[in-house]
Amino acid sequence: MVEKRKPQVGVLALQGDFARHEKSLRAAGAQALPVRVAADLEGCRGLVIPGGESTTLMHLAREGGLVQPLRAFASRGAIMGTCAGLIVLSRQLAGSSMGTLGLLDIRAERNGFGRQAESFMDKVDLNLDGRESRMEGVFIRAPRILDVGEGVRILGYWREEAVMVRSGRILALTFHPELTADYTIHRYFVNNMVMKNAHTAGAA
């Protein structure tokens, strides 16, 4: 019996807790590898942009010549951004002139829930393509989603506030799923976005 090949998913490893995402992706059935230069994106069907410090992430991406390759990757691969990753993907930031990748039609606010002292954990309600569930959300200096554009679906709520959205190949959330032992979101990303995208690309 031929073993099913695991999809290759990169994790932007410039700054932040990328190692935890690699562990979660492996638990979700993917082959995870760090991405530090544009060549590392070759062969990847998906990419995770982790939490960390958004201005530092963008600075390092610009210094490393990764901004355009990351934007180009969005046309062929699935991308998930968590916390700072959501900020980097956002099209517009409230009260900030920081440049972003501009790939996701949302308006976000950096540190929208407050600074480090206001970090918290609480249940998040998910609706992943009709499958409802709850998981623990870890919010650390988390951004807020203020507005969503047309074609952006809300997949997760904290209380009545949107904390997880999807638009096409892009998934973004304000909390840190990699800091729990619940791999629901990483499995959804791998199975429903990376694998489906790979099948579509293979049939093209």
LUMBA-635967 format. One record per residue (C-alpha): residue number from 0; x, y, z. Coordinates in steps of 0.2 Angstrom, whole numbers. Example, Ala and Ser with C-alpha at 12.3 -4.5 7.8 and 13.67 -1.06 7.14 Angstrom:
! residues 2
[pt 0; [62; -22; 39]]
[pt 1; [68; -5; 36]]
***
This chain:
! residues 204
[pt 0; [0; 0; 0]]
[pt 1; [7; 17; -5]]
[pt 2; [8; 29; 9]]
[pt 3; [-1; 45; 6]]
[pt 4; [11; 60; 4]]
[pt 5; [9; 73; 17]]
[pt 6; [6; 91; 10]]
[pt 7; [21; 103; 12]]
[pt 8; [16; 118; 22]]
[pt 9; [29; 132; 26]]
[pt 10; [30; 142; 42]]
[pt 11; [37; 160; 40]]
[pt 12; [51; 158; 52]]
[pt 13; [58; 176; 54]]
[pt 14; [51; 180; 71]]
[pt 15; [38; 174; 83]]
[pt 16; [33; 156; 89]]
[pt 17; [35; 148; 72]]
[pt 18; [41; 131; 80]]
[pt 19; [24; 129; 89]]
[pt 20; [15; 130; 72]]
[pt 21; [27; 118; 65]]
[pt 22; [22; 105; 79]]
[pt 23; [4; 109; 76]]
[pt 24; [5; 106; 57]]
[pt 25; [13; 90; 59]]
[pt 26; [0; 84; 71]]
[pt 27; [-13; 90; 58]]
[pt 28; [-5; 78; 45]]
[pt 29; [6; 90; 36]]
[pt 30; [25; 91; 32]]
[pt 31; [30; 107; 40]]
[pt 32; [46; 117; 36]]
[pt 33; [53; 134; 40]]
[pt 34; [52; 148; 27]]
[pt 35; [66; 161; 29]]
[pt 36; [70; 165; 11]]
[pt 37; [59; 166; -5]]
[pt 38; [67; 149; -12]]
[pt 39; [59; 140; 4]]
[pt 40; [42; 143; -3]]
[pt 41; [45; 132; -18]]
[pt 42; [35; 116; -16]]
[pt 43; [24; 123; -2]]
[pt 44; [5; 121; -4]]
[pt 45; [2; 131; 11]]
[pt 46; [10; 144; 22]]
[pt 47; [7; 150; 40]]
[pt 48; [12; 168; 46]]
[pt 49; [13; 166; 65]]
[pt 50; [11; 178; 79]]
[pt 51; [25; 189; 85]]
[pt 52; [28; 208; 82]]
[pt 53; [20; 214; 66]]
[pt 54; [31; 228; 63]]
[pt 55; [47; 217; 65]]
[pt 56; [39; 204; 54]]
[pt 57; [36; 216; 40]]
[pt 58; [53; 224; 42]]
[pt 59; [62; 207; 41]]
[pt 60; [51; 202; 26]]
[pt 61; [56; 218; 17]]
[pt 62; [75; 216; 22]]
[pt 63; [74; 198; 15]]
[pt 64; [66; 202; -1]]
[pt 65; [50; 192; 4]]
[pt 66; [36; 204; 2]]
[pt 67; [33; 201; -17]]
[pt 68; [36; 182; -16]]
[pt 69; [23; 181; -1]]
[pt 70; [11; 191; -11]]
[pt 71; [14; 180; -26]]
[pt 72; [12; 165; -16]]
[pt 73; [-6; 170; -12]]
[pt 74; [-11; 167; -30]]
[pt 75; [-6; 148; -29]]
[pt 76; [-6; 143; -11]]
[pt 77; [-16; 144; 5]]
[pt 78; [-11; 155; 19]]
[pt 79; [-15; 156; 37]]
[pt 80; [-11; 171; 48]]
[pt 81; [-12; 171; 67]]
[pt 82; [-12; 187; 78]]
[pt 83; [2; 197; 71]]
[pt 84; [0; 186; 55]]
[pt 85; [-18; 193; 53]]
[pt 86; [-11; 211; 54]]
[pt 87; [2; 207; 41]]
[pt 88; [-12; 200; 29]]
[pt 89; [-24; 215; 32]]
[pt 90; [-28; 227; 19]]
[pt 91; [-30; 241; 31]]
[pt 92; [-25; 245; 49]]
[pt 93; [-34; 258; 60]]
[pt 94; [-23; 271; 67]]
[pt 95; [-7; 265; 59]]
[pt 96; [3; 268; 43]]
[pt 97; [13; 252; 44]]
[pt 98; [14; 243; 27]]
[pt 99; [6; 226; 26]]
[pt 100; [4; 213; 12]]
[pt 101; [-14; 219; 9]]
[pt 102; [-20; 202; 5]]
[pt 103; [-36; 201; 16]]
[pt 104; [-50; 213; 14]]
[pt 105; [-52; 218; 32]]
[pt 106; [-48; 233; 43]]
[pt 107; [-39; 228; 59]]
[pt 108; [-33; 236; 75]]
[pt 109; [-16; 232; 82]]
[pt 110; [-17; 227; 101]]
[pt 111; [-36; 230; 100]]
[pt 112; [-39; 220; 116]]
[pt 113; [-25; 230; 125]]
[pt 114; [-7; 227; 130]]
[pt 115; [2; 212; 137]]
[pt 116; [-7; 214; 154]]
[pt 117; [-24; 212; 146]]
[pt 118; [-20; 195; 138]]
[pt 119; [-32; 182; 142]]
[pt 120; [-39; 164; 137]]
[pt 121; [-58; 161; 134]]
[pt 122; [-69; 150; 123]]
[pt 123; [-70; 153; 105]]
[pt 124; [-86; 147; 95]]
[pt 125; [-81; 141; 77]]
[pt 126; [-91; 137; 62]]
[pt 127; [-80; 128; 50]]
[pt 128; [-90; 125; 34]]
[pt 129; [-106; 120; 44]]
[pt 130; [-97; 111; 58]]
[pt 131; [-99; 120; 74]]
[pt 132; [-87; 118; 89]]
[pt 133; [-78; 127; 103]]
[pt 134; [-60; 128; 108]]
[pt 135; [-49; 138; 119]]
[pt 136; [-43; 154; 112]]
[pt 137; [-27; 162; 118]]
[pt 138; [-27; 181; 116]]
[pt 139; [-10; 189; 118]]
[pt 140; [-9; 207; 113]]
[pt 141; [-22; 202; 101]]
[pt 142; [-28; 213; 86]]
[pt 143; [-46; 216; 83]]
[pt 144; [-56; 214; 67]]
[pt 145; [-65; 230; 65]]
[pt 146; [-73; 228; 47]]
[pt 147; [-74; 214; 34]]
[pt 148; [-75; 217; 16]]
[pt 149; [-86; 207; 3]]
[pt 150; [-82; 189; 1]]
[pt 151; [-74; 188; 19]]
[pt 152; [-83; 175; 29]]
[pt 153; [-83; 175; 48]]
[pt 154; [-79; 158; 55]]
[pt 155; [-75; 161; 73]]
[pt 156; [-83; 172; 87]]
[pt 157; [-77; 177; 104]]
[pt 158; [-94; 182; 112]]
[pt 159; [-101; 192; 98]]
[pt 160; [-85; 198; 90]]
[pt 161; [-77; 191; 75]]
[pt 162; [-60; 183; 79]]
[pt 163; [-57; 171; 64]]
[pt 164; [-61; 175; 45]]
[pt 165; [-58; 167; 28]]
[pt 166; [-58; 174; 11]]
[pt 167; [-54; 161; -3]]
[pt 168; [-37; 154; 1]]
[pt 169; [-33; 165; 16]]
[pt 170; [-38; 161; 34]]
[pt 171; [-34; 173; 48]]
[pt 172; [-37; 174; 67]]
[pt 173; [-34; 185; 81]]
[pt 174; [-29; 172; 93]]
[pt 175; [-15; 158; 95]]
[pt 176; [-22; 141; 91]]
[pt 177; [-4; 134; 92]]
[pt 178; [-3; 137; 110]]
[pt 179; [-16; 124; 114]]
[pt 180; [-16; 105; 111]]
[pt 181; [-32; 107; 101]]
[pt 182; [-27; 105; 82]]
[pt 183; [-45; 109; 75]]
[pt 184; [-39; 125; 66]]
[pt 185; [-23; 117; 59]]
[pt 186; [-33; 102; 53]]
[pt 187; [-46; 113; 45]]
[pt 188; [-32; 123; 36]]
[pt 189; [-23; 107; 30]]
[pt 190; [-38; 97; 25]]
[pt 191; [-50; 110; 19]]
[pt 192; [-38; 123; 12]]
[pt 193; [-21; 116; 8]]
[pt 194; [-26; 99; 2]]
[pt 195; [-41; 106; -8]]
[pt 196; [-30; 119; -16]]
[pt 197; [-17; 106; -21]]
[pt 198; [-31; 95; -29]]
[pt 199; [-37; 110; -39]]
[pt 200; [-19; 115; -44]]
[pt 201; [-16; 97; -49]]
[pt 202; [-32; 97; -60]]
[pt 203; [-28; 113; -68]]
***
